Amino acid sequence: MIDNLSLPELVAQMFVVRASGYLFDHQIRYRSWEPTADKLRHYLENLGVGGVILVGGSAAELAVRSHQLQSWAKFPLLLAADIEEGVGQRFSGATWFAPPMAIAEIARRDAAAADRYAEQMGAVTAIEARAINLNWILAPVVDVNNNPDNPVINVRAFGETPEIVGKLASAFIRGAGEHPVLTTAKHFPGHGDTAVDSHLELPVLPHSPARLAQVELPPFVEAIATGVDAIMSAHLLIPAWDAEFPATLSRKILIGKLRQELGFEGLIVTDALVMGAIANKYGTSEAAVLAAEAGADVLLMPLDPEAAILAVCDAVTQGRIPIAQIKESVKRIWKAKIKVGLSIKEKQTAVDSKSIESIDLRLLANPQARATAVDILRDSLKFGPNLPLVPKKTSENQFLRNLIVVDDVLNCEFLGNHTPAIALPEKFGYELQLIDDRTGAIVDNASAEHFFPTLLQIFIRGNCFRGSADLTKAARDWFEKLLSTGELQAVIIYGSPYVLEQFLPHLPNSIPYVFCFGQMPAAQSLALELLLGTDK
Protein backbone atom coordinates (compact mmCIF):
# COMPACT_ATOMS: atom_id res chain seq x y z
CA MET A 1 0.00 0.00 0.00
CA ILE A 2 2.78 2.41 0.93
CA ASP A 3 4.50 1.73 -2.40
CA ASN A 4 1.49 3.19 -4.21
CA LEU A 5 1.74 6.58 -2.47
CA SER A 6 3.41 9.50 -4.22
CA LEU A 7 6.48 11.06 -2.65
CA PRO A 8 4.54 14.13 -1.41
CA GLU A 9 1.91 11.83 0.15
CA LEU A 10 4.60 9.78 1.89
CA VAL A 11 6.35 12.84 3.25
CA ALA A 12 3.10 14.50 4.34
CA GLN A 13 2.33 11.48 6.51
CA MET A 14 5.40 12.38 8.59
CA PHE A 15 4.01 15.79 9.57
CA VAL A 16 1.82 16.68 12.52
CA VAL A 17 0.38 20.19 12.36
CA ARG A 18 -1.02 22.27 15.19
CA ALA A 19 -4.65 23.37 15.26
CA SER A 20 -7.02 25.09 17.63
CA GLY A 21 -9.38 22.85 19.55
CA TYR A 22 -12.10 25.45 19.11
CA LEU A 23 -14.62 24.97 16.34
CA PHE A 24 -14.59 28.40 14.69
CA ASP A 25 -11.91 30.56 13.13
CA HIS A 26 -12.81 33.61 15.20
CA GLN A 27 -11.92 31.62 18.34
CA ILE A 28 -8.33 30.94 17.26
CA ARG A 29 -5.95 32.21 19.94
CA TYR A 30 -2.51 31.68 18.38
CA ARG A 31 -2.86 32.80 14.79
CA SER A 32 0.78 32.34 13.82
CA TRP A 33 0.57 28.65 14.76
CA GLU A 34 -3.07 27.63 14.29
CA PRO A 35 -4.40 27.71 10.71
CA THR A 36 -7.89 28.71 9.67
CA ALA A 37 -10.38 25.98 8.82
CA ASP A 38 -9.80 26.34 5.07
CA LYS A 39 -6.03 26.09 5.36
CA LEU A 40 -6.23 23.22 7.84
CA ARG A 41 -8.60 21.35 5.57
CA HIS A 42 -6.15 21.86 2.71
CA TYR A 43 -3.36 20.33 4.80
CA LEU A 44 -5.50 17.28 5.63
CA GLU A 45 -7.51 16.76 2.45
CA ASN A 46 -5.08 17.79 -0.28
CA LEU A 47 -1.63 17.38 1.24
CA GLY A 48 -2.55 14.38 3.38
CA VAL A 49 -0.64 15.30 6.57
CA GLY A 50 -0.43 12.48 9.07
CA GLY A 51 -1.70 14.09 12.24
CA VAL A 52 -2.85 17.09 14.21
CA ILE A 53 -1.85 18.34 17.67
CA LEU A 54 -4.69 20.19 19.39
CA VAL A 55 -4.82 22.90 22.03
CA GLY A 56 -7.78 24.79 23.50
CA GLY A 57 -11.51 24.41 23.89
CA SER A 58 -13.59 22.15 26.07
CA ALA A 59 -13.51 18.37 26.00
CA ALA A 60 -17.01 18.33 24.50
CA GLU A 61 -15.95 20.74 21.74
CA LEU A 62 -12.90 18.62 21.00
CA ALA A 63 -15.04 15.54 20.57
CA VAL A 64 -16.84 17.36 17.74
CA ARG A 65 -13.63 18.89 16.41
CA SER A 66 -11.93 15.50 16.16
CA HIS A 67 -14.77 14.11 14.03
CA GLN A 68 -14.51 17.17 11.79
CA LEU A 69 -10.78 16.73 11.27
CA GLN A 70 -11.03 13.02 10.55
CA SER A 71 -13.80 13.67 8.01
CA TRP A 72 -11.49 16.05 6.12
CA ALA A 73 -8.47 13.75 6.10
CA LYS A 74 -7.16 11.92 3.04
CA PHE A 75 -5.82 9.27 5.46
CA PRO A 76 -6.90 8.70 9.10
CA LEU A 77 -5.17 11.04 11.49
CA LEU A 78 -3.15 10.68 14.62
CA LEU A 79 -4.77 13.24 16.94
CA ALA A 80 -2.37 14.30 19.67
CA ALA A 81 -2.29 16.57 22.70
CA ASP A 82 0.17 17.54 25.42
CA ILE A 83 -1.94 16.11 28.24
CA GLU A 84 0.78 15.40 30.79
CA GLU A 85 -1.65 16.24 33.61
CA GLY A 86 -4.73 14.60 32.15
CA VAL A 87 -7.15 15.64 29.43
CA GLY A 88 -8.53 18.43 31.64
CA GLN A 89 -5.17 20.20 31.59
CA ARG A 90 -5.83 21.24 27.99
CA PHE A 91 -9.56 20.72 27.49
CA SER A 92 -11.93 21.99 30.16
CA GLY A 93 -14.44 19.66 31.73
CA ALA A 94 -12.23 16.57 31.75
CA THR A 95 -10.11 15.35 34.68
CA TRP A 96 -7.16 17.60 35.52
CA PHE A 97 -4.46 15.93 37.62
CA ALA A 98 -1.69 17.46 39.69
CA PRO A 99 1.67 17.83 37.93
CA PRO A 100 3.64 14.57 37.93
CA MET A 101 6.09 15.85 40.56
CA ALA A 102 3.22 15.66 43.08
CA ILE A 103 3.31 11.88 42.72
CA ALA A 104 7.07 11.93 43.28
CA GLU A 105 6.41 13.73 46.57
CA ILE A 106 4.01 10.96 47.60
CA ALA A 107 6.67 8.39 46.68
CA ARG A 108 8.94 9.78 49.40
CA ARG A 109 6.52 8.40 51.99
CA ASP A 110 4.67 5.63 50.18
CA ALA A 111 6.23 4.18 47.04
CA ALA A 112 3.41 1.71 46.44
CA ALA A 113 0.74 4.44 46.61
CA ALA A 114 2.71 6.63 44.21
CA ASP A 115 3.08 3.78 41.74
CA ARG A 116 -0.65 3.12 41.94
CA TYR A 117 -1.49 6.79 41.43
CA ALA A 118 0.78 7.07 38.38
CA GLU A 119 -0.82 4.01 36.81
CA GLN A 120 -4.33 5.31 37.53
CA MET A 121 -3.39 8.69 36.08
CA GLY A 122 -2.22 6.99 32.89
CA ALA A 123 -5.38 4.92 32.62
CA VAL A 124 -7.76 7.84 33.22
CA THR A 125 -5.86 10.02 30.75
CA ALA A 126 -6.10 7.29 28.09
CA ILE A 127 -9.80 6.62 28.69
CA GLU A 128 -10.71 10.30 28.54
CA ALA A 129 -8.50 10.89 25.50
CA ARG A 130 -10.29 8.15 23.60
CA ALA A 131 -13.67 9.45 24.75
CA ILE A 132 -13.04 12.60 22.68
CA ASN A 133 -11.19 10.71 19.89
CA LEU A 134 -7.65 11.69 20.77
CA ASN A 135 -5.37 8.75 20.08
CA TRP A 136 -1.88 10.04 20.88
CA ILE A 137 -0.88 11.15 24.38
CA LEU A 138 2.27 13.29 24.32
CA ALA A 139 3.25 12.07 27.78
CA PRO A 140 4.82 11.06 30.09
CA VAL A 141 7.72 13.41 30.69
CA VAL A 142 10.67 11.23 31.67
CA ASP A 143 13.20 14.01 32.15
CA VAL A 144 15.00 13.95 35.49
CA ASN A 145 14.45 17.44 36.92
CA ASN A 146 17.57 17.66 39.06
CA ASN A 147 18.05 21.37 38.32
CA PRO A 148 15.78 23.62 40.48
CA ASP A 149 16.32 26.47 38.02
CA ASN A 150 14.84 24.52 35.12
CA PRO A 151 12.27 26.85 33.53
CA VAL A 152 10.58 24.39 31.18
CA ILE A 153 10.49 20.93 32.82
CA ASN A 154 10.14 21.70 36.53
CA VAL A 155 7.01 20.06 38.03
CA ARG A 156 6.21 18.36 34.70
CA ALA A 157 8.80 15.73 35.67
CA PHE A 158 8.05 12.69 37.79
CA GLY A 159 10.93 13.55 40.09
CA GLU A 160 14.56 14.44 40.62
CA THR A 161 16.25 11.03 40.42
CA PRO A 162 16.39 8.56 37.52
CA GLU A 163 15.08 5.78 39.76
CA ILE A 164 11.83 7.48 40.76
CA VAL A 165 11.26 9.02 37.30
CA GLY A 166 11.72 5.68 35.58
CA LYS A 167 9.44 3.86 38.01
CA LEU A 168 6.56 6.38 37.94
CA ALA A 169 6.73 7.13 34.22
CA SER A 170 6.61 3.41 33.50
CA ALA A 171 3.58 3.06 35.76
CA PHE A 172 1.86 5.83 33.74
CA ILE A 173 2.73 3.99 30.51
CA ARG A 174 1.33 0.72 31.89
CA GLY A 175 -1.92 2.41 32.88
CA ALA A 176 -2.38 4.08 29.50
CA GLY A 177 -1.20 0.98 27.66
CA GLU A 178 -4.34 -0.91 28.59
CA HIS A 179 -6.21 1.31 26.12
CA PRO A 180 -5.84 1.98 22.37
CA VAL A 181 -3.71 5.12 22.58
CA LEU A 182 -0.08 5.94 21.91
CA THR A 183 2.19 7.08 24.73
CA THR A 184 5.29 9.25 24.36
CA ALA A 185 8.41 9.44 26.53
CA LYS A 186 9.97 12.88 26.32
CA HIS A 187 12.36 14.70 25.90
CA PHE A 188 15.20 12.45 24.71
CA PRO A 189 17.88 12.20 25.94
CA GLY A 190 16.83 14.34 28.93
CA HIS A 191 15.93 18.01 29.40
CA GLY A 192 15.94 18.00 33.20
CA ASP A 193 19.36 19.45 33.99
CA THR A 194 19.01 22.69 32.04
CA ALA A 195 18.40 26.30 33.04
CA VAL A 196 17.45 27.52 29.55
CA ASP A 197 13.98 27.28 27.99
CA SER A 198 14.32 25.56 24.61
CA HIS A 199 11.14 27.33 23.49
CA LEU A 200 13.31 30.45 23.43
CA GLU A 201 16.90 29.38 22.78
CA LEU A 202 19.13 26.30 22.56
CA PRO A 203 20.22 24.78 25.88
CA VAL A 204 23.53 22.94 26.15
CA LEU A 205 23.87 19.75 28.19
CA PRO A 206 27.60 19.64 28.96
CA HIS A 207 27.77 16.25 30.67
CA SER A 208 30.06 13.33 29.91
CA PRO A 209 28.79 10.12 28.31
CA ALA A 210 29.19 8.38 31.67
CA ARG A 211 27.01 10.94 33.44
CA LEU A 212 24.37 10.82 30.67
CA ALA A 213 24.26 7.03 30.99
CA GLN A 214 23.89 7.27 34.75
CA VAL A 215 21.25 10.02 35.09
CA GLU A 216 19.54 11.06 31.86
CA LEU A 217 19.14 7.76 29.98
CA PRO A 218 17.82 5.21 32.54
CA PRO A 219 14.19 6.50 32.52
CA PHE A 220 14.11 6.19 28.72
CA VAL A 221 15.53 2.67 28.93
CA GLU A 222 12.79 1.76 31.40
CA ALA A 223 10.09 3.42 29.28
CA ILE A 224 11.23 1.43 26.24
CA ALA A 225 11.16 -1.78 28.26
CA THR A 226 7.63 -0.95 29.41
CA GLY A 227 6.46 -0.58 25.81
CA VAL A 228 6.26 3.17 25.19
CA ASP A 229 5.07 3.82 21.63
CA ALA A 230 6.97 7.00 20.80
CA ILE A 231 9.93 9.00 22.03
CA MET A 232 10.13 12.76 21.57
CA SER A 233 13.49 14.39 20.98
CA ALA A 234 14.80 17.33 22.98
CA HIS A 235 16.06 20.53 21.42
CA LEU A 236 19.41 20.28 23.24
CA LEU A 237 23.03 20.46 22.19
CA ILE A 238 25.01 17.61 23.76
CA PRO A 239 28.68 18.13 22.82
CA ALA A 240 29.75 14.75 24.23
CA TRP A 241 27.61 13.05 21.58
CA ASP A 242 27.32 15.60 18.77
CA ALA A 243 29.06 18.96 18.90
CA GLU A 244 27.36 20.20 15.73
CA PHE A 245 23.65 19.39 15.81
CA PRO A 246 21.00 19.48 18.57
CA ALA A 247 19.52 16.09 19.48
CA THR A 248 16.43 16.68 17.32
CA LEU A 249 18.63 17.13 14.23
CA SER A 250 21.37 14.65 15.12
CA ARG A 251 21.61 11.30 13.37
CA LYS A 252 24.32 10.32 15.85
CA ILE A 253 21.75 10.69 18.64
CA LEU A 254 18.45 9.63 17.07
CA ILE A 255 19.85 6.66 15.15
CA GLY A 256 23.16 5.98 16.85
CA LYS A 257 21.96 6.26 20.44
CA LEU A 258 18.18 5.79 20.42
CA ARG A 259 17.76 3.23 17.65
CA GLN A 260 21.03 1.30 17.72
CA GLU A 261 22.25 1.48 21.32
CA LEU A 262 18.89 1.52 23.13
CA GLY A 263 17.11 -0.64 20.57
CA PHE A 264 14.01 1.56 20.28
CA GLU A 265 11.78 0.46 17.39
CA GLY A 266 8.80 2.81 17.83
CA LEU A 267 8.09 6.31 16.57
CA ILE A 268 10.70 9.03 16.95
CA VAL A 269 8.92 12.38 17.04
CA THR A 270 10.55 15.79 17.20
CA ASP A 271 9.60 18.41 19.72
CA ALA A 272 7.84 21.35 18.07
CA LEU A 273 9.93 22.71 15.21
CA VAL A 274 8.59 26.25 15.81
CA MET A 275 10.50 26.45 19.11
CA GLY A 276 13.30 28.98 19.26
CA ALA A 277 16.05 26.45 19.94
CA ILE A 278 15.59 25.09 16.41
CA ALA A 279 13.69 27.74 14.42
CA ASN A 280 16.05 30.62 15.31
CA LYS A 281 18.99 28.98 13.54
CA TYR A 282 17.59 26.53 11.03
CA GLY A 283 14.28 28.06 9.95
CA THR A 284 11.11 26.27 8.91
CA SER A 285 12.13 24.16 5.94
CA GLU A 286 15.74 23.27 6.71
CA ALA A 287 14.85 22.20 10.25
CA ALA A 288 12.34 19.71 8.87
CA VAL A 289 14.85 18.36 6.35
CA LEU A 290 17.57 17.98 8.99
CA ALA A 291 15.18 16.23 11.39
CA ALA A 292 14.07 13.77 8.73
CA GLU A 293 17.65 13.24 7.65
CA ALA A 294 18.59 12.55 11.28
CA GLY A 295 16.01 9.78 11.51
CA ALA A 296 12.89 11.38 12.97
CA ASP A 297 9.68 9.68 11.84
CA VAL A 298 7.28 12.44 12.83
CA LEU A 299 7.98 16.16 12.33
CA LEU A 300 5.92 18.16 14.80
CA MET A 301 4.57 21.65 14.29
CA PRO A 302 6.54 23.24 11.45
CA LEU A 303 5.66 26.90 11.08
CA ASP A 304 4.87 26.42 7.38
CA PRO A 305 3.80 22.79 6.83
CA GLU A 306 3.44 23.07 3.05
CA ALA A 307 6.91 24.56 2.57
CA ALA A 308 8.41 21.99 4.93
CA ILE A 309 6.82 19.08 3.04
CA LEU A 310 8.17 20.42 -0.26
CA ALA A 311 11.63 20.86 1.25
CA VAL A 312 11.76 17.25 2.47
CA CYS A 313 10.52 16.04 -0.93
CA ASP A 314 13.29 18.03 -2.63
CA ALA A 315 15.85 16.51 -0.24
CA VAL A 316 14.68 13.03 -1.25
CA THR A 317 14.74 13.89 -4.97
CA GLN A 318 18.27 15.26 -4.63
CA GLY A 319 19.45 12.09 -2.91
CA ARG A 320 20.02 13.74 0.44
CA ILE A 321 17.46 11.48 2.17
CA PRO A 322 16.90 7.93 0.88
CA ILE A 323 13.33 7.18 -0.18
CA ALA A 324 13.66 3.87 1.68
CA GLN A 325 14.13 5.79 4.93
CA ILE A 326 10.96 7.81 4.29
CA LYS A 327 9.02 4.62 3.63
CA GLU A 328 10.30 3.05 6.85
CA SER A 329 9.07 6.07 8.80
CA VAL A 330 5.64 5.88 7.16
CA LYS A 331 5.45 2.16 7.92
CA ARG A 332 6.03 2.94 11.61
CA ILE A 333 3.41 5.69 11.50
CA TRP A 334 0.82 3.44 9.89
CA LYS A 335 1.62 0.62 12.30
CA ALA A 336 0.90 3.08 15.13
CA LYS A 337 -2.34 4.18 13.46
CA ILE A 338 -3.50 0.58 13.14
CA LYS A 339 -2.67 -0.01 16.83
CA VAL A 340 -5.09 2.76 17.89
CA GLY A 341 -7.85 1.40 15.68
CA LEU A 342 -7.54 3.53 12.57
CA SER A 343 -8.35 1.75 9.33
CA ILE A 344 -5.80 2.63 6.65
CA LYS A 345 -7.16 2.37 3.12
CA GLU A 346 -5.30 3.21 -0.03
CA LYS A 347 -6.25 6.60 -1.47
CA GLN A 348 -9.34 6.87 0.69
CA THR A 349 -11.13 10.18 0.55
CA ALA A 350 -12.67 10.01 4.00
CA VAL A 351 -11.94 8.24 7.23
CA ASP A 352 -13.65 4.91 7.80
CA SER A 353 -16.46 5.61 10.26
CA LYS A 354 -15.57 2.45 12.16
CA SER A 355 -12.17 3.91 12.98
CA ILE A 356 -13.71 6.64 15.15
CA GLU A 357 -15.26 5.68 18.44
CA SER A 358 -18.62 7.11 19.34
CA ILE A 359 -18.48 9.99 21.79
CA ASP A 360 -19.38 9.09 25.35
CA LEU A 361 -19.06 12.10 27.62
CA ARG A 362 -19.93 9.94 30.63
CA LEU A 363 -16.33 8.76 30.46
CA LEU A 364 -15.08 12.29 31.23
CA ALA A 365 -14.37 13.39 34.79
CA ASN A 366 -16.39 10.63 36.38
CA PRO A 367 -16.50 10.57 40.21
CA GLN A 368 -13.78 7.94 40.55
CA ALA A 369 -11.37 9.81 38.26
CA ARG A 370 -11.95 13.11 40.03
CA ALA A 371 -11.54 11.43 43.42
CA THR A 372 -8.17 10.03 42.33
CA ALA A 373 -7.06 13.48 41.16
CA VAL A 374 -8.07 15.00 44.52
CA ASP A 375 -6.33 12.21 46.45
CA ILE A 376 -3.07 12.92 44.64
CA LEU A 377 -3.37 16.63 45.43
CA ARG A 378 -4.22 15.97 49.07
CA ASP A 379 -1.51 13.38 49.65
CA SER A 380 1.17 15.69 48.22
CA LEU A 381 0.29 18.82 50.24
CA LYS A 382 2.98 20.45 52.37
CA PHE A 383 2.04 22.70 55.26
CA GLY A 384 3.09 24.15 58.59
CA PRO A 385 2.70 25.57 61.50
CA ASN A 386 -0.15 27.21 63.50
CA LEU A 387 -2.99 25.90 61.38
CA PRO A 388 -5.77 26.80 61.02
CA LEU A 389 -5.50 30.51 60.34
CA VAL A 390 -7.98 32.65 62.28
CA PRO A 391 -8.70 35.69 60.07
CA LYS A 392 -8.82 38.84 62.18
CA LYS A 393 -8.31 42.57 61.95
CA THR A 394 -6.28 44.52 64.50
CA SER A 395 -8.44 47.64 64.17
CA GLU A 396 -11.81 48.61 62.75
CA ASN A 397 -10.43 50.82 59.97
CA GLN A 398 -8.60 47.90 58.35
CA PHE A 399 -9.73 45.40 55.79
CA LEU A 400 -8.42 41.90 55.25
CA ARG A 401 -6.58 41.53 51.95
CA ASN A 402 -6.52 38.46 49.72
CA LEU A 403 -3.43 39.20 47.63
CA ILE A 404 -3.06 36.84 44.67
CA VAL A 405 0.13 36.90 42.62
CA VAL A 406 0.16 35.17 39.22
CA ASP A 407 2.60 35.03 36.32
CA ASP A 408 0.19 36.63 33.89
CA VAL A 409 -3.21 38.01 34.85
CA LEU A 410 -4.34 37.86 31.22
CA ASN A 411 -3.50 34.16 30.85
CA CYS A 412 -4.90 32.70 34.04
CA GLU A 413 -7.67 30.28 33.18
CA PHE A 414 -7.71 28.60 36.60
CA LEU A 415 -8.91 31.79 38.34
CA GLY A 416 -12.28 33.52 38.30
CA ASN A 417 -14.76 35.06 40.71
CA HIS A 418 -16.24 31.58 41.21
CA THR A 419 -12.98 29.75 41.91
CA PRO A 420 -11.98 28.93 45.52
CA ALA A 421 -8.86 31.12 45.68
CA ILE A 422 -11.15 34.13 45.33
CA ALA A 423 -14.53 32.91 46.57
CA LEU A 424 -13.51 31.18 49.82
CA PRO A 425 -11.47 34.04 51.34
CA GLU A 426 -14.30 36.40 50.42
CA LYS A 427 -16.55 34.48 52.82
CA PHE A 428 -14.10 35.32 55.62
CA GLY A 429 -14.10 39.03 54.80
CA TYR A 430 -11.01 39.17 52.58
CA GLU A 431 -10.99 41.68 49.73
CA LEU A 432 -9.26 40.69 46.51
CA GLN A 433 -6.13 42.23 45.07
CA LEU A 434 -4.85 40.44 41.95
CA ILE A 435 -1.44 41.28 40.50
CA ASP A 436 1.33 40.08 38.22
CA ASP A 437 4.71 41.53 37.21
CA ARG A 438 3.02 44.22 35.13
CA THR A 439 0.51 45.32 37.78
CA GLY A 440 2.46 44.64 40.94
CA ALA A 441 3.91 48.00 41.96
CA ILE A 442 4.04 48.34 45.75
CA VAL A 443 4.06 51.31 48.11
CA ASP A 444 7.42 51.49 49.84
CA ASN A 445 6.32 53.20 53.04
CA ALA A 446 3.54 51.52 54.97
CA SER A 447 1.44 53.46 57.47
CA ALA A 448 -1.31 52.62 59.94
CA GLU A 449 -3.91 53.60 57.35
CA HIS A 450 -2.37 51.29 54.80
CA PHE A 451 -1.89 48.29 57.07
CA PHE A 452 -3.87 45.34 55.73
CA PRO A 453 -3.62 41.88 57.29
CA THR A 454 -2.89 39.81 54.21
CA LEU A 455 -3.39 36.30 52.94
CA LEU A 456 -0.77 35.91 50.22
CA GLN A 457 -1.57 33.35 47.48
CA ILE A 458 1.12 32.76 44.87
CA PHE A 459 0.59 30.83 41.64
CA ILE A 460 4.01 30.11 40.13
CA ARG A 461 5.46 27.11 38.30
CA GLY A 462 7.86 26.58 35.43
CA ASN A 463 6.11 27.79 32.29
CA CYS A 464 7.14 27.48 28.65
CA PHE A 465 8.21 30.72 26.97
CA ARG A 466 8.70 32.50 30.30
CA GLY A 467 12.41 31.84 30.38
CA SER A 468 12.67 31.51 34.16
CA ALA A 469 11.33 29.17 36.83
CA ASP A 470 12.30 31.66 39.53
CA LEU A 471 9.87 33.81 41.48
CA THR A 472 8.40 36.68 39.58
CA LYS A 473 9.71 39.97 40.86
CA ALA A 474 6.22 40.93 42.03
CA ALA A 475 5.90 37.84 44.22
CA ARG A 476 9.33 38.30 45.78
CA ASP A 477 8.82 42.00 46.43
CA TRP A 478 5.40 41.53 47.99
CA PHE A 479 6.57 38.69 50.22
CA GLU A 480 9.46 40.78 51.54
CA LYS A 481 7.27 43.85 51.99
CA LEU A 482 4.53 42.02 53.89
CA LEU A 483 7.07 40.39 56.18
CA SER A 484 8.75 43.71 56.94
CA THR A 485 5.47 45.46 57.76
CA GLY A 486 3.98 42.58 59.73
CA GLU A 487 0.95 42.39 57.45
CA LEU A 488 1.52 38.79 56.37
CA GLN A 489 -1.01 36.44 57.97
CA ALA A 490 -0.45 33.31 55.89
CA VAL A 491 1.01 32.07 52.60
CA ILE A 492 -0.33 29.59 50.06
CA ILE A 493 1.92 28.59 47.16
CA TYR A 494 0.48 26.72 44.19
CA GLY A 495 2.85 25.13 41.71
CA SER A 496 6.60 24.89 42.19
CA PRO A 497 8.12 23.35 45.35
CA TYR A 498 11.29 25.26 44.51
CA VAL A 499 9.44 28.50 45.22
CA LEU A 500 8.43 27.12 48.61
CA GLU A 501 12.08 26.27 49.31
CA GLN A 502 13.04 29.89 48.61
CA PHE A 503 10.35 31.24 50.96
CA LEU A 504 10.65 28.89 53.93
CA PRO A 505 14.01 30.09 55.32
CA HIS A 506 12.54 33.58 55.66
CA LEU A 507 9.10 32.63 56.99
CA PRO A 508 8.64 32.98 60.79
CA ASN A 509 7.23 29.95 62.60
CA SER A 510 4.27 32.06 63.64
CA ILE A 511 2.99 32.34 60.07
CA PRO A 512 1.13 29.33 58.64
CA TYR A 513 1.70 28.14 55.10
CA VAL A 514 0.28 25.58 52.67
CA PHE A 515 1.89 24.34 49.47
CA CYS A 516 0.00 22.52 46.71
CA PHE A 517 1.47 21.24 43.43
CA GLY A 518 -1.74 21.93 41.53
CA GLN A 519 -3.20 25.30 40.58
CA MET A 520 -6.66 24.24 39.41
CA PRO A 521 -9.84 24.92 41.46
CA ALA A 522 -9.66 21.53 43.21
CA ALA A 523 -6.15 22.41 44.43
CA GLN A 524 -7.35 25.80 45.63
CA SER A 525 -10.18 24.19 47.63
CA LEU A 526 -7.86 21.73 49.37
CA ALA A 527 -5.25 24.34 50.26
CA LEU A 528 -7.71 26.93 51.57
CA GLU A 529 -9.83 24.44 53.47
CA LEU A 530 -6.68 23.20 55.23
CA LEU A 531 -5.50 26.74 55.94
CA LEU A 532 -8.85 27.97 57.24
CA GLY A 533 -9.80 24.80 59.07
CA THR A 534 -12.91 24.11 57.02
CA ASP A 535 -11.69 20.67 55.88
CA LYS A 536 -12.96 18.93 58.99
Disulfide bonds with the S-S distance in Angstrom:
none
